[in-house]
Amino acid sequence: MSNLWPNLLSFWPNLFNYGFIAPLILRLALGSALLTLYSPVWRSARGFLASLAGVLIIAGLGVQPVSLFVALLLLGETWSKRHPRSTLFPLLSIALALLLLGPGLFAIDLPL
């Protein structure tokens, strides 16, 4: 009976072996969303920094500091009401998840 217990924690426990791919998926989603939202206004300082953050997150450079910057930027955007909150809150949660998880697979991020 003790051998059955680890299999009850998940429907597919073998997928836990691929958990390092999750930050890559989150990075690609957040980076592409930032580029989509802020590329029309890239000439402003806010748009340029957000687009640069999107490129850095996709490339995997400085993911944790950049995701902290993006989280603060998106938090400010919720109060300024430039974009709908239904768009910003999922992106904010992805940025916070990347802050906690780190860069993941295929990142150029180097530890300091």
Backbone as CSV, one residue per row, in Angstrom:
resi,resn,N_x,N_y,N_z,CA_x,CA_y,CA_z,C_x,C_y,C_z
1,MET,0.812,-1.197,0.000,0.000,0.000,0.000,0.857,1.262,0.000
2,SER,2.059,1.203,0.545,2.900,2.389,0.587,3.420,2.761,-0.804
3,ASN,3.495,1.816,-1.726,3.931,2.127,-3.077,2.857,2.847,-3.881
4,LEU,1.622,2.786,-3.456,0.532,3.443,-4.160,0.459,4.929,-3.825
5,TRP,0.933,5.340,-2.656,0.768,6.715,-2.202,1.405,7.759,-3.116
6,PRO,2.645,7.631,-3.606,3.183,8.675,-4.484,2.404,8.833,-5.783
7,ASN,1.775,7.783,-6.259,1.004,7.889,-7.490,-0.334,8.583,-7.291
8,LEU,-0.788,8.734,-6.060,-2.056,9.399,-5.805,-1.922,10.916,-5.786
9,LEU,-0.707,11.447,-5.766,-0.524,12.881,-5.690,-0.815,13.578,-7.017
10,SER,-0.746,12.878,-8.108,-0.963,13.473,-9.412,-1.519,12.412,-10.360
11,PHE,-2.237,12.876,-11.372,-2.716,11.944,-12.385,-1.552,11.400,-13.206
12,TRP,-0.601,12.290,-13.529,0.571,11.910,-14.315,1.832,12.326,-13.567
13,PRO,2.271,11.519,-12.619,3.447,11.914,-11.839,4.733,11.968,-12.662
14,ASN,4.772,11.310,-13.801,5.966,11.366,-14.634,6.193,12.743,-15.239
15,LEU,5.131,13.568,-15.304,5.293,14.915,-15.843,6.074,15.822,-14.899
16,PHE,6.231,15.433,-13.631,7.029,16.223,-12.704,8.490,16.266,-13.134
17,ASN,8.914,15.304,-13.936,10.288,15.295,-14.430,10.557,16.441,-15.399
18,TYR,9.515,17.040,-15.952,9.659,18.103,-16.938,9.266,19.470,-16.376
19,GLY,9.352,19.638,-15.086,8.982,20.903,-14.455,9.889,22.053,-14.821
20,PHE,11.104,21.778,-15.299,12.023,22.838,-15.673,11.620,23.523,-16.973
21,ILE,10.640,22.964,-17.686,10.164,23.580,-18.922,9.124,24.665,-18.635
22,ALA,8.474,24.607,-17.481,7.411,25.565,-17.150,7.883,27.017,-17.163
23,PRO,9.049,27.365,-16.580,9.470,28.763,-16.678,9.736,29.221,-18.105
24,LEU,10.178,28.313,-18.970,10.364,28.670,-20.372,9.034,29.064,-21.007
25,ILE,7.997,28.292,-20.751,6.676,28.599,-21.301,6.168,29.931,-20.756
26,LEU,6.378,30.164,-19.462,5.956,31.430,-18.859,6.755,32.599,-19.425
27,ARG,8.061,32.394,-19.644,8.893,33.458,-20.224,8.423,33.839,-21.613
28,LEU,8.139,32.835,-22.429,7.685,33.111,-23.795,6.330,33.814,-23.805
29,ALA,5.451,33.421,-22.897,4.131,34.047,-22.837,4.224,35.496,-22.376
30,LEU,4.984,35.745,-21.316,5.091,37.109,-20.790,5.838,38.014,-21.762
31,GLY,6.933,37.538,-22.320,7.693,38.360,-23.257,6.916,38.724,-24.497
32,SER,6.213,37.759,-25.059,5.423,38.056,-26.265,4.244,38.967,-25.943
33,ALA,3.656,38.822,-24.768,2.560,39.719,-24.386,3.063,41.141,-24.177
34,LEU,4.244,41.284,-23.575,4.809,42.626,-23.397,5.122,43.273,-24.742
35,LEU,5.672,42.505,-25.653,5.960,43.057,-26.973,4.683,43.428,-27.714
36,THR,3.645,42.628,-27.553,2.370,42.928,-28.220,1.711,44.173,-27.628
37,LEU,1.747,44.303,-26.305,1.090,45.436,-25.658,1.841,46.750,-25.847
38,TYR,3.167,46.693,-25.820,3.938,47.930,-25.764,4.687,48.280,-27.045
39,SER,4.660,47.442,-28.057,5.344,47.813,-29.295,4.690,49.001,-30.009
40,PRO,3.364,49.210,-29.919,2.810,50.416,-30.551,3.280,51.719,-29.902
41,VAL,3.682,51.681,-28.640,4.103,52.906,-27.946,5.578,52.818,-27.556
42,TRP,6.398,52.166,-28.370,7.794,51.931,-28.014,8.613,53.213,-28.000
43,ARG,8.099,54.291,-28.581,8.856,55.551,-28.596,8.783,56.295,-27.272
44,SER,7.831,55.964,-26.442,7.808,56.559,-25.110,8.756,55.771,-24.209
45,ALA,9.126,56.372,-23.091,10.062,55.709,-22.177,9.443,54.436,-21.609
46,ARG,8.179,54.501,-21.243,7.487,53.338,-20.691,7.399,52.220,-21.715
47,GLY,7.055,52.572,-22.944,6.941,51.573,-23.996,8.276,50.967,-24.372
48,PHE,9.323,51.794,-24.394,10.649,51.282,-24.726,11.146,50.324,-23.652
49,LEU,10.991,50.705,-22.388,11.459,49.844,-21.303,10.667,48.538,-21.236
50,ALA,9.365,48.617,-21.474,8.554,47.398,-21.449,8.888,46.489,-22.629
51,SER,9.133,47.068,-23.798,9.520,46.254,-24.957,10.894,45.632,-24.746
52,LEU,11.818,46.404,-24.183,13.140,45.870,-23.867,13.042,44.751,-22.842
53,ALA,12.176,44.920,-21.849,11.970,43.870,-20.851,11.396,42.616,-21.501
54,GLY,10.501,42.774,-22.469,9.955,41.621,-23.187,11.023,40.857,-23.945
55,VAL,11.920,41.580,-24.597,13.009,40.930,-25.331,13.947,40.221,-24.361
56,LEU,14.286,40.873,-23.243,15.183,40.269,-22.265,14.582,39.021,-21.635
57,ILE,13.293,39.055,-21.366,12.641,37.892,-20.757,12.583,36.740,-21.749
58,ILE,12.290,37.009,-23.005,12.274,35.936,-23.999,13.662,35.330,-24.144
59,ALA,14.690,36.185,-24.163,16.060,35.690,-24.306,16.552,35.003,-23.041
60,GLY,15.970,35.338,-21.910,16.396,34.733,-20.658,17.556,35.460,-20.008
61,LEU,17.669,36.744,-20.230,18.731,37.549,-19.640,18.191,38.323,-18.441
62,GLY,18.744,38.086,-17.281,18.319,38.822,-16.089,16.848,38.649,-15.778
63,VAL,16.367,37.437,-15.834,14.926,37.174,-15.756,14.341,37.649,-14.422
64,GLN,14.998,37.369,-13.320,14.412,37.736,-12.035,14.361,39.245,-11.809
65,PRO,15.449,40.003,-12.042,15.316,41.451,-11.878,14.364,42.080,-12.888
66,VAL,14.387,41.580,-14.115,13.504,42.134,-15.138,12.050,41.809,-14.818
67,SER,11.785,40.619,-14.312,10.396,40.282,-13.962,9.919,41.096,-12.758
68,LEU,10.825,41.457,-11.855,10.440,42.364,-10.768,10.086,43.737,-11.326
69,PHE,10.877,44.233,-12.273,10.565,45.503,-12.925,9.220,45.425,-13.648
70,VAL,8.986,44.316,-14.357,7.731,44.157,-15.091,6.550,44.086,-14.128
71,ALA,6.719,43.407,-13.001,5.642,43.330,-12.011,5.307,44.718,-11.478
72,LEU,6.326,45.519,-11.196,6.070,46.881,-10.721,5.443,47.742,-11.815
73,LEU,5.890,47.573,-13.047,5.308,48.307,-14.172,3.837,47.943,-14.350
74,LEU,3.537,46.657,-14.325,2.147,46.221,-14.508,1.273,46.626,-13.336
75,LEU,1.850,46.667,-12.148,1.089,47.137,-10.989,0.726,48.614,-11.157
76,GLY,1.667,49.385,-11.684,1.369,50.788,-11.975,0.357,50.952,-13.092
77,GLU,0.398,50.054,-14.052,-0.555,50.111,-15.166,-1.982,49.821,-14.703
78,THR,-2.141,49.025,-13.654,-3.499,48.735,-13.190,-4.155,49.986,-12.621
79,TRP,-3.351,50.858,-12.022,-3.928,52.097,-11.488,-4.107,53.157,-12.559
80,SER,-3.278,53.154,-13.578,-3.407,54.169,-14.620,-4.502,53.817,-15.630
81,LYS,-4.943,52.576,-15.643,-6.046,52.097,-16.491,-5.759,52.284,-17.983
82,ARG,-4.487,52.085,-18.387,-4.159,52.143,-19.811,-4.585,50.873,-20.533
83,HIS,-4.552,49.766,-19.811,-4.948,48.470,-20.356,-5.979,47.858,-19.408
84,PRO,-6.833,46.972,-19.924,-7.824,46.351,-19.036,-7.166,45.470,-17.977
85,ARG,-7.756,45.463,-16.813,-7.214,44.671,-15.703,-7.268,43.181,-15.992
86,SER,-8.215,42.758,-16.813,-8.291,41.337,-17.168,-7.085,40.906,-17.995
87,THR,-6.388,41.841,-18.591,-5.149,41.548,-19.307,-3.952,41.641,-18.372
88,LEU,-3.957,42.626,-17.489,-2.774,42.905,-16.680,-2.591,41.934,-15.516
89,PHE,-3.652,41.483,-14.885,-3.503,40.611,-13.717,-2.882,39.258,-14.051
90,PRO,-3.261,38.594,-15.149,-2.537,37.355,-15.483,-1.071,37.601,-15.801
91,LEU,-0.762,38.706,-16.471,0.635,39.019,-16.763,1.406,39.334,-15.482
92,LEU,0.751,39.992,-14.546,1.375,40.272,-13.257,1.666,38.981,-12.503
93,SER,0.748,38.038,-12.553,0.984,36.761,-11.870,2.091,35.964,-12.550
94,ILE,2.211,36.043,-13.871,3.305,35.371,-14.572,4.637,36.004,-14.190
95,ALA,4.673,37.338,-14.107,5.912,38.019,-13.729,6.331,37.641,-12.314
96,LEU,5.382,37.547,-11.407,5.714,37.149,-10.035,6.147,35.689,-9.972
97,ALA,5.543,34.839,-10.793,5.961,33.434,-10.835,7.385,33.313,-11.356
98,LEU,7.741,34.093,-12.368,9.112,34.058,-12.878,10.100,34.621,-11.867
99,LEU,9.654,35.573,-11.078,10.509,36.105,-10.028,10.859,35.011,-9.027
100,LEU,9.903,34.154,-8.729,10.132,33.083,-7.756,10.768,31.848,-8.374
101,LEU,10.422,31.518,-9.615,10.907,30.287,-10.243,12.287,30.416,-10.871
102,GLY,12.598,31.589,-11.378,13.859,31.757,-12.081,13.682,31.584,-13.573
103,PRO,14.784,31.568,-14.316,14.695,31.615,-15.774,14.274,30.321,-16.451
104,GLY,14.629,29.169,-15.925,14.232,27.912,-16.534,15.141,27.493,-17.676
105,LEU,14.596,26.714,-18.564,15.326,26.098,-19.659,15.649,27.103,-20.762
106,PHE,16.772,26.926,-21.434,17.212,27.748,-22.571,17.338,29.229,-22.221
107,ALA,17.825,29.519,-21.042,18.047,30.907,-20.644,19.531,31.217,-20.735
108,ILE,19.832,32.461,-21.003,21.209,32.920,-21.058,21.582,33.530,-19.711
109,ASP,20.702,33.430,-18.754,20.872,34.047,-17.445,22.070,33.430,-16.718
110,LEU,22.968,34.268,-16.275,24.146,33.798,-15.545,24.024,34.207,-14.080
111,PRO,24.342,33.316,-13.161,24.272,33.695,-11.754,25.354,34.708,-11.419
112,LEU,25.014,35.630,-10.539,25.986,36.645,-10.122,26.912,36.141,-9.062
